[in-house]
Amino acid sequence: MQNKLTFHINNMAYTINVDEGLKEELTRNLDTEKNLDTKELLAAYIRLAQEFNGLKRDLEQITDKIPNF
């Protein structure tokens, strides 16, 4: 199911269509109730990128332990 999600960044509104899981993830890192500035947007992106990188590294370590057939 698609949800509309509106962010106000630098006094401009941006509305996007996202699924429920992505909506929860985005709203966990970005407040939709206030105007955000570029600094807050960049900080949220860096937090998500660091989390993704950690998960990717963990997955690679796990797959390295699985024997090749």
C-alpha positions in Angstrom: 0.0 0.0 0.0 1.3 3.4 -1.0 1.3 6.3 1.5 1.9 10.0 0.8 4.5 11.5 2.9 5.3 15.3 3.0 8.5 16.8 4.2 9.1 20.5 4.5 12.7 21.2 3.7 14.1 24.8 3.5 10.5 26.1 3.5 9.5 24.0 0.5 7.1 21.0 0.6 8.1 17.7 -1.0 5.5 15.0 -1.2 6.5 11.4 -2.1 4.7 8.1 -2.3 6.2 5.4 -0.2 5.2 2.0 1.2 4.5 1.6 4.9 7.9 0.1 5.8 9.8 3.0 4.2 7.4 5.5 5.7 8.2 4.2 9.2 12.0 4.3 8.5 11.9 7.8 7.1 9.8 9.3 9.9 12.1 7.6 12.4 14.9 9.8 11.1 13.1 12.9 9.8 10.4 14.9 11.5 7.4 15.6 9.2 5.8 18.1 11.6 8.4 20.9 11.2 10.5 22.6 8.6 13.8 20.8 8.1 17.0 22.4 6.9 19.6 20.9 4.7 21.9 20.1 7.7 19.2 17.9 9.3 18.5 16.2 6.0 22.2 15.4 5.5 22.5 14.2 9.1 19.6 11.8 8.6 21.2 10.5 5.4 24.5 9.9 7.1 22.9 8.0 10.0 21.0 5.8 7.5 24.2 5.3 5.4 26.2 4.3 8.5 23.4 1.9 9.5 23.3 0.4 6.0 27.1 0.0 5.9 27.1 -1.8 9.2 24.4 -4.2 8.1 26.2 -4.8 4.8 29.4 -5.6 6.7 27.6 -8.0 9.1 26.0 -9.7 6.1 29.3 -10.1 4.3 30.8 -11.6 7.5 28.0 -14.1 7.8 28.2 -15.1 4.1 31.9 -15.6 4.4 31.3 -18.2 7.1 28.9 -20.2 4.9 30.8 -22.9 3.1 30.8 -22.7 -0.7 29.1 -25.6 -2.4 
